[in-house]
């Protein structure tokens, strides 16, 4: 299996109810390879129904960053999130796991907390 190729199949996705603990600053720039603009931010989520504290650092890219801003998600909000998992091999051969926020929505039984 070539780790450099991304596998975007549904098997790599997981839906969870999570609470936003920290939302990092928006970072943006222009790709040196393509010249296209990009934006990203990190977010720390806590799994709501977990035994003990289960936290996960997640990367948000592009449209998901815009959606976070438009919906005024706040720290402490519970969200139904879809996470996408991937294994990436860098140019130096280092292999690491990547967890991306693929999409999210407010649970229908909850409104945004202040």
PARONU-106117 format. One line per field, with one value per residue: residue number from 0; residue in three letters; x negated, y, z negated of N, C-alpha, C in turn. Coordinates in nm, 2 decimals. Layout:
n NUM	...
res ALA	...
n.u X	...
n.v Y	...
n.w Z	...
ca.u X	...
ca.v Y	...
ca.w Z	...
c.u X	...
c.v Y	...
c.w Z	...
***
This chain:
n 0	1	2	3	4	5	6	7	8	9	10	11	12	13	14	15	16	17	18	19	20	21	22	23	24	25	26	27	28	29	30	31	32	33	34	35	36	37	38	39	40	41	42	43	44	45	46	47	48	49	50	51	52	53	54	55	56	57	58	59	60	61	62	63	64	65	66	67	68	69	70	71	72	73	74	75	76	77	78	79	80	81	82	83	84	85	86	87	88	89	90	91	92	93	94	95	96	97	98	99	100	101	102	103	104	105	106	107	108	109	110	111	112	113
res UNK	UNK	UNK	UNK	UNK	UNK	UNK	UNK	UNK	UNK	UNK	UNK	UNK	UNK	UNK	UNK	UNK	UNK	UNK	UNK	UNK	UNK	UNK	UNK	UNK	UNK	UNK	UNK	UNK	UNK	UNK	UNK	UNK	UNK	UNK	UNK	UNK	UNK	UNK	UNK	UNK	UNK	UNK	UNK	UNK	UNK	UNK	UNK	UNK	UNK	UNK	UNK	UNK	UNK	UNK	UNK	UNK	UNK	UNK	UNK	UNK	UNK	UNK	UNK	UNK	UNK	UNK	UNK	UNK	UNK	UNK	UNK	UNK	UNK	UNK	UNK	UNK	UNK	UNK	UNK	UNK	UNK	UNK	UNK	UNK	UNK	UNK	UNK	UNK	UNK	UNK	UNK	UNK	UNK	UNK	UNK	UNK	UNK	UNK	UNK	UNK	UNK	UNK	UNK	UNK	UNK	UNK	UNK	UNK	UNK	UNK	UNK	UNK	UNK
n.u -0.08	-0.06	-0.15	-0.15	0.06	0.39	0.67	0.99	1.22	1.53	1.48	1.28	1.39	1.55	1.82	1.89	2.01	1.89	1.72	1.62	1.31	1.08	1.02	0.81	0.60	0.68	0.50	0.34	0.24	0.05	0.02	-0.29	-0.33	-0.10	0.00	0.24	0.47	0.48	0.63	0.63	0.70	0.64	0.81	0.92	1.09	1.32	1.44	1.77	1.93	1.73	1.55	1.38	1.14	1.12	0.95	0.89	0.69	0.76	0.75	0.86	0.96	0.99	1.32	1.44	1.33	1.43	1.70	1.70	1.66	1.89	2.10	2.06	1.95	1.87	1.63	1.69	1.93	2.13	2.10	2.20	1.97	1.79	1.52	1.22	0.98	0.64	0.33	0.01	-0.28	-0.56	-0.80	-1.05	-1.03	-0.91	-0.63	-0.30	0.01	0.31	0.58	0.88	1.13	1.41	1.68	1.94	2.22	2.47	2.61	2.95	3.09	2.99	2.90	2.68	2.45	2.39
n.v -0.12	0.22	0.47	0.74	0.80	0.91	0.77	0.80	0.67	0.57	0.39	0.50	0.68	0.81	0.86	1.07	1.19	1.48	1.72	2.05	2.16	2.32	2.57	2.63	2.90	3.04	2.95	3.04	3.04	3.02	2.75	2.62	2.43	2.42	2.68	2.75	2.89	2.81	2.71	2.64	2.50	2.39	2.17	2.08	1.81	1.65	1.33	1.28	1.06	0.90	0.68	0.82	1.07	1.13	1.26	1.43	1.55	1.74	1.81	2.08	2.18	2.41	2.44	2.34	2.50	2.75	2.69	2.65	2.91	3.04	2.92	2.99	2.83	2.75	2.71	2.44	2.37	2.09	1.87	1.67	1.50	1.41	1.23	1.19	0.95	0.89	0.76	0.90	0.93	1.12	1.32	1.27	1.01	0.96	0.84	0.91	0.94	1.10	1.30	1.43	1.68	1.61	1.68	1.85	1.89	2.05	1.87	1.76	1.76	1.96	2.30	2.57	2.65	2.91
n.w 0.00	0.09	-0.11	-0.06	0.10	0.07	-0.10	-0.06	-0.14	-0.29	-0.49	-0.64	-0.81	-1.11	-1.32	-1.59	-1.91	-2.04	-2.26	-2.22	-2.32	-2.29	-2.04	-1.79	-1.65	-1.33	-1.05	-0.75	-0.40	-0.09	0.13	0.21	0.40	0.57	0.59	0.49	0.25	-0.10	-0.41	-0.76	-1.09	-1.42	-1.65	-1.97	-2.09	-2.31	-2.39	-2.45	-2.57	-2.68	-2.90	-3.16	-3.07	-2.74	-2.49	-2.17	-1.92	-1.64	-1.29	-1.10	-0.78	-0.50	-0.38	-0.61	-0.81	-0.74	-0.79	-1.07	-1.15	-1.05	-1.18	-1.44	-1.65	-1.98	-2.25	-2.46	-2.34	-2.24	-1.97	-1.69	-1.52	-1.22	-1.18	-0.99	-0.93	-0.86	-0.74	-0.69	-0.50	-0.52	-0.33	-0.43	-0.51	-0.75	-0.93	-1.01	-1.19	-1.09	-1.18	-1.07	-1.07	-0.92	-0.88	-1.07	-1.30	-1.50	-1.76	-1.74	-1.97	-2.13	-2.19	-2.11	-2.37	-2.60
ca.u 0.00	-0.14	-0.10	-0.14	0.20	0.50	0.78	1.10	1.34	1.61	1.42	1.18	1.46	1.61	1.91	1.89	2.06	1.78	1.73	1.51	1.24	0.99	1.02	0.68	0.61	0.68	0.37	0.36	0.13	0.06	-0.05	-0.40	-0.32	0.01	0.03	0.38	0.48	0.53	0.65	0.64	0.69	0.64	0.92	0.91	1.22	1.33	1.55	1.88	1.97	1.62	1.51	1.26	1.12	1.07	0.94	0.84	0.65	0.82	0.71	0.97	0.91	1.08	1.46	1.48	1.28	1.54	1.83	1.68	1.68	2.03	2.20	2.03	1.92	1.79	1.57	1.79	2.04	2.13	2.12	2.19	1.86	1.74	1.37	1.16	0.85	0.55	0.19	-0.06	-0.42	-0.63	-0.91	-1.16	-1.00	-0.83	-0.49	-0.22	0.16	0.38	0.73	0.94	1.27	1.47	1.80	2.00	2.35	2.52	2.71	3.08	3.15	2.91	2.87	2.55	2.43	2.32
ca.v 0.00	0.34	0.56	0.88	0.82	0.93	0.68	0.88	0.59	0.58	0.31	0.58	0.78	0.77	0.97	1.07	1.31	1.54	1.85	2.13	2.21	2.43	2.59	2.70	3.01	3.01	2.97	3.04	3.07	2.97	2.63	2.63	2.33	2.45	2.82	2.76	2.93	2.71	2.75	2.53	2.52	2.27	2.18	1.97	1.76	1.55	1.24	1.30	0.94	0.81	0.65	0.90	1.18	1.09	1.38	1.40	1.67	1.72	1.92	2.13	2.24	2.47	2.47	2.31	2.62	2.85	2.65	2.68	3.05	3.08	2.87	3.05	2.72	2.80	2.62	2.39	2.32	1.95	1.85	1.54	1.52	1.30	1.24	1.11	0.90	0.86	0.75	0.98	0.92	1.24	1.31	1.21	0.87	0.96	0.80	0.95	0.94	1.23	1.30	1.55	1.70	1.60	1.76	1.85	1.96	2.06	1.77	1.81	1.78	2.06	2.43	2.62	2.70	3.04
ca.w 0.00	0.10	-0.21	-0.01	0.16	-0.04	-0.08	-0.12	-0.15	-0.41	-0.60	-0.72	-0.88	-1.23	-1.37	-1.74	-1.98	-2.10	-2.31	-2.18	-2.44	-2.24	-1.90	-1.76	-1.56	-1.19	-0.98	-0.60	-0.31	0.05	0.16	0.30	0.51	0.67	0.59	0.44	0.11	-0.20	-0.55	-0.86	-1.23	-1.51	-1.75	-2.07	-2.12	-2.42	-2.36	-2.55	-2.64	-2.71	-3.04	-3.18	-2.97	-2.61	-2.41	-2.04	-1.85	-1.51	-1.20	-1.02	-0.66	-0.40	-0.40	-0.75	-0.88	-0.72	-0.86	-1.21	-1.17	-1.02	-1.28	-1.57	-1.74	-2.09	-2.34	-2.54	-2.26	-2.20	-1.83	-1.62	-1.43	-1.14	-1.17	-0.88	-0.97	-0.75	-0.77	-0.60	-0.50	-0.47	-0.23	-0.51	-0.55	-0.88	-0.91	-1.13	-1.17	-1.07	-1.21	-1.01	-1.09	-0.79	-0.89	-1.20	-1.31	-1.64	-1.79	-1.73	-2.11	-2.20	-2.13	-2.15	-2.50	-2.61
c.u -0.09	-0.07	-0.08	0.00	0.30	0.62	0.90	1.23	1.41	1.56	1.33	1.25	1.53	1.70	1.91	1.96	1.94	1.80	1.61	1.44	1.15	1.01	0.90	0.71	0.61	0.55	0.40	0.24	0.16	-0.03	-0.17	-0.39	-0.22	0.04	0.17	0.38	0.53	0.55	0.67	0.65	0.70	0.76	0.90	1.05	1.21	1.45	1.65	1.91	1.86	1.60	1.38	1.25	1.05	1.07	0.86	0.81	0.69	0.78	0.84	0.91	1.03	1.22	1.50	1.44	1.39	1.67	1.82	1.70	1.82	2.12	2.17	2.01	1.83	1.73	1.68	1.91	2.02	2.17	2.12	2.09	1.84	1.59	1.32	1.01	0.76	0.41	0.11	-0.21	-0.48	-0.74	-1.04	-1.14	-0.92	-0.69	-0.41	-0.07	0.21	0.53	0.78	1.08	1.33	1.60	1.85	2.14	2.38	2.62	2.85	3.15	3.08	2.90	2.74	2.55	2.36	2.21
c.v 0.12	0.44	0.70	0.91	0.82	0.84	0.75	0.80	0.60	0.50	0.38	0.68	0.72	0.89	0.95	1.20	1.36	1.68	1.93	2.19	2.33	2.44	2.68	2.82	2.97	3.05	2.96	3.07	3.03	2.85	2.66	2.54	2.37	2.60	2.85	2.81	2.81	2.78	2.63	2.58	2.39	2.29	2.06	1.94	1.66	1.46	1.25	1.18	0.85	0.79	0.72	1.01	1.13	1.21	1.35	1.54	1.64	1.84	1.95	2.20	2.31	2.50	2.44	2.43	2.73	2.82	2.67	2.82	3.09	3.04	2.92	2.94	2.78	2.68	2.57	2.33	2.17	1.95	1.71	1.56	1.39	1.33	1.14	1.07	0.86	0.84	0.81	0.95	1.05	1.21	1.25	1.07	0.86	0.93	0.84	0.94	1.08	1.21	1.43	1.56	1.71	1.69	1.76	1.92	1.96	1.94	1.83	1.84	1.89	2.19	2.47	2.68	2.83	3.03
c.w 0.00	0.00	-0.17	0.06	0.05	0.00	-0.14	-0.12	-0.28	-0.53	-0.69	-0.81	-1.01	-1.28	-1.52	-1.79	-2.06	-2.15	-2.27	-2.30	-2.40	-2.09	-1.87	-1.67	-1.41	-1.13	-0.83	-0.53	-0.17	0.07	0.25	0.42	0.62	0.68	0.54	0.29	0.02	-0.33	-0.64	-1.00	-1.31	-1.61	-1.84	-2.11	-2.24	-2.38	-2.48	-2.63	-2.68	-2.86	-3.06	-3.07	-2.85	-2.52	-2.28	-1.98	-1.70	-1.42	-1.12	-0.90	-0.58	-0.44	-0.54	-0.84	-0.87	-0.79	-1.01	-1.24	-1.15	-1.13	-1.42	-1.68	-1.85	-2.17	-2.43	-2.47	-2.23	-2.05	-1.79	-1.51	-1.35	-1.13	-1.06	-0.93	-0.85	-0.81	-0.66	-0.61	-0.44	-0.38	-0.30	-0.55	-0.68	-0.86	-1.03	-1.09	-1.17	-1.10	-1.16	-1.05	-0.95	-0.78	-1.04	-1.19	-1.46	-1.65	-1.79	-1.87	-2.19	-2.12	-2.18	-2.29	-2.50	-2.72
***
